[in-house]
């Protein structure tokens, strides 16, 4: 299965359907919206609450994804400093040796 416009459209259509209908174990977009509407006195308050909740989940997800960067930092920074030192002392040869790594 190669990447072409037809295959990309199929993936987007599948994703859109799952957003609307839901996947097993999750609520559909209609169920979520009705839930928020029933908990808040106005549509605007329901929308604001839904947006705040989604932003919170996105922030937590971004933080969790960033933890991997923190874990490799003790190796990444010394490696970067080492190659910066090597490149500064070897001039043009750095590009050849650095690209082979």
Protein Blocks (a to p, Z undefined) as FASTA:
>chain_A
ZZdfklmmmmmmmmmmmmmnopehiacfklmmmmmmmmpmbfklmmmmmmmmmmmmmmmm
mmmmmmmmmmmmmmmmmmmmmmmmmmmmnommmmmmmmmZZ
